[in-house]
Amino acid sequence: MSSHLDLEEQEQLDELKHFWKQYGNAITWLLIVVMGAYAGWNGYQYWQGQQSAKAAALFDEVERSAAGGDATKIERAWNDMKDRFPGTTYASQSALLVAKALQQADKLDAAASALKWATESASDQASVQLARLRLANLQIQQKTFAEAQKTLVKPFTPAFAGLAADIQGDLFMAQAKTAEAIKAYTQAWTQLEEGNEYRRLVAAKLNALGVDPAQVKGASQ
């Protein structure tokens, strides 16, 4: 009986040796790849966490600089952010914050530069859309009307379309194109939700131009 079991064990051992000889290298390399990928993923997660923490700390510096109103410090902190952490949401938020602070400091070209960066490189579409709206407003203020039109020409998502139409109306008014402005403001009034405070502002612009938006054919109530 013992000899019979020993023989079976020997056969199983021989089969295992044969199997390992045939597939051992492939299994070993597969394990190496799997373990390497797992280690790499953990390493990436750790690195990403570290980057996020560093970006958050730098964003605090951007906020402090913006609150202080020192344009030189603001631009230095902003350059650090966009150079070191361009793909983070902190960079997108910083661009909008920095542009506002620089505009208040009358550094309009620097503010426009930050907004242009956001329109091209922000990590989320909401920041991209908001940056485009603010950039167009700033370009109207600078009287670079052709540039403002380029900023507005690409379609906006529904959430921002009404605001974009209102700014388009402002652009037309700045160029003394009253009929076109009325059309744009009417479109804005139609696209903005009823009860929206901004919609009342658009209505006031139309009223100033002698138009009651509620009476315009096709306008929503």
C-alpha positions in Angstrom: 0.0 0.0 0.0 2.8 2.3 1.0 4.7 1.6 -2.3 1.5 2.3 -4.3 1.1 5.8 -2.6 4.8 6.5 -3.1 4.4 5.7 -6.8 1.4 8.0 -7.1 3.2 10.8 -5.3 6.2 10.3 -7.6 4.0 10.5 -10.7 2.4 13.7 -9.4 5.8 15.1 -8.7 7.0 14.2 -12.1 3.9 15.8 -13.7 4.5 18.9 -11.6 8.1 19.1 -12.7 7.1 18.7 -16.3 4.4 21.4 -16.0 6.8 23.8 -14.3 9.5 23.1 -16.9 7.1 23.9 -19.7 5.3 26.9 -18.1 7.4 28.0 -15.2 9.1 30.9 -16.9 5.8 32.2 -18.3 4.2 32.0 -14.8 7.2 33.7 -13.2 7.2 36.6 -15.7 3.4 36.9 -15.3 3.8 37.2 -11.5 6.6 39.8 -12.0 4.4 41.9 -14.3 1.4 41.6 -12.0 3.4 42.5 -8.9 5.2 45.3 -10.7 2.0 46.8 -11.9 0.5 46.6 -8.4 3.6 48.2 -6.9 3.6 50.8 -9.7 -0.1 51.6 -9.0 0.5 52.0 -5.3 3.5 54.2 -6.1 1.5 56.3 -8.5 -1.3 56.7 -5.9 1.2 57.8 -3.3 2.9 60.2 -5.7 -0.5 61.6 -6.7 -1.4 62.2 -3.1 1.9 63.9 -2.5 1.4 66.1 -5.6 -2.2 67.0 -4.5 -0.9 68.0 -1.0 1.8 70.2 -2.4 -0.6 71.8 -4.9 -3.0 72.5 -2.0 -0.2 74.2 0.0 0.8 76.3 -3.0 -2.9 77.2 -3.6 -3.0 78.6 -0.1 0.0 80.8 -1.1 -1.9 81.9 -4.2 -4.9 82.9 -2.1 -2.8 84.8 0.4 -1.0 86.6 -2.4 -4.3 87.5 -4.1 -5.7 88.7 -0.8 -2.7 90.9 -0.2 -3.0 92.5 -3.6 0.7 92.5 -4.4 0.8 91.9 -8.1 4.5 90.7 -8.1 3.8 88.1 -5.4 0.6 87.0 -7.2 2.3 86.5 -10.5 5.2 84.6 -8.8 2.8 82.2 -7.0 0.8 81.7 -10.1 3.9 80.9 -12.2 4.9 78.3 -9.6 1.4 76.7 -9.7 1.1 76.5 -13.5 4.7 75.3 -13.9 4.6 72.6 -11.1 1.0 71.5 -11.0 -0.7 72.4 -14.3 -3.0 69.4 -14.4 -4.6 69.8 -11.0 -7.9 71.5 -10.1 -5.9 73.8 -7.9 -4.2 75.3 -11.0 -7.6 75.9 -12.6 -8.9 77.6 -9.5 -5.7 79.6 -9.2 -6.0 80.9 -12.8 -9.4 82.4 -12.1 -8.5 83.8 -8.7 -5.2 85.3 -10.0 -6.9 86.8 -13.0 -9.5 88.6 -10.8 -6.7 89.9 -8.4 -4.6 91.1 -11.3 -7.5 92.8 -12.9 -8.2 94.6 -9.7 -4.6 95.6 -9.6 -5.0 97.1 -13.1 -2.7 94.4 -14.6 -5.0 93.7 -17.4 -2.6 92.0 -19.8 -1.4 89.6 -17.0 -5.0 88.9 -16.0 -5.9 88.1 -19.7 -2.8 85.8 -19.8 -4.0 83.8 -16.8 -7.5 83.5 -18.3 -6.2 82.4 -21.6 -4.2 79.7 -19.9 -7.4 78.5 -18.2 -9.3 78.4 -21.5 -6.6 76.1 -22.9 -5.3 74.1 -20.0 -7.9 74.0 -17.1 -8.5 70.4 -15.9 -12.3 70.8 -15.8 -14.8 72.1 -18.4 -16.6 74.4 -15.9 -13.4 76.3 -15.3 -12.7 76.5 -19.1 -16.2 77.9 -19.7 -16.0 80.4 -16.9 -12.5 81.5 -18.0 -13.8 82.1 -21.5 -16.7 84.3 -20.2 -14.4 86.3 -18.0 -11.8 86.6 -20.8 -14.3 87.9 -23.2 -15.5 90.5 -20.7 -11.9 91.6 -20.1 -11.2 91.9 -23.9 -14.3 94.1 -24.3 -13.0 96.3 -21.5 -9.6 96.5 -23.3 -11.5 97.2 -26.6 -10.0 94.3 -28.4 -13.3 93.4 -29.9 -12.0 91.0 -32.6 -10.3 88.9 -29.8 -13.5 89.0 -27.7 -15.5 87.7 -30.7 -12.9 84.8 -31.1 -13.3 84.0 -27.5 -17.1 83.8 -27.7 -17.4 82.1 -31.1 -17.0 78.5 -29.9 -20.3 77.1 -28.5 -20.8 77.1 -24.8 -22.4 74.3 -22.8 -26.1 74.9 -21.9 -25.2 75.9 -18.3 -23.2 78.9 -19.6 -24.9 79.6 -22.9 -27.2 82.3 -21.5 -24.3 84.2 -19.9 -22.3 83.9 -23.1 -25.2 85.4 -25.1 -25.4 88.3 -22.6 -21.7 89.0 -23.0 -22.1 88.8 -26.8 -24.8 91.5 -26.4 -22.3 93.6 -24.5 -19.8 93.2 -27.3 -22.3 94.3 -29.9 -23.2 97.4 -27.7 -19.5 98.3 -27.4 -19.4 98.4 -31.2 -22.7 100.4 -31.5 -24.5 97.4 -33.1 -27.8 97.9 -31.4 -29.9 95.5 -33.5 -27.4 92.7 -33.0 -27.2 93.5 -29.3 -31.0 93.3 -28.9 -31.0 89.9 -30.6 -28.2 88.6 -28.3 -29.7 89.9 -25.1 -33.1 88.4 -26.1 -31.4 85.0 -26.6 -29.7 85.4 -23.2 -33.0 86.2 -21.5 -34.6 83.2 -23.2 -31.8 80.8 -22.2 -31.5 81.9 -18.6 -33.9 80.2 -16.1 -36.9 82.1 -14.8 -36.2 83.6 -11.4 -32.5 83.9 -12.2 -31.2 87.2 -10.8 -29.0 87.6 -13.8 -32.0 87.2 -16.1 -33.4 90.4 -14.5 -30.2 92.2 -15.4 -30.6 91.1 -19.0 -34.2 92.2 -19.0 -33.1 95.7 -17.7 -30.6 95.9 -20.6 -33.4 95.1 -23.1 -35.8 97.6 -21.4 -33.1 100.3 -21.8 -33.1 99.6 -25.5 -36.9 99.9 -25.7 -37.6 96.2 -25.8 -39.9 94.1 -23.5 -38.4 90.6 -23.6 -41.6 89.0 -22.5 -43.3 90.4 -25.6 -40.6 89.1 -28.0 -42.0 86.3 -30.2 -40.6 82.9 -29.1 -39.4 84.2 -25.8 -40.1 81.9 -22.8 -42.2 83.0 -19.9 
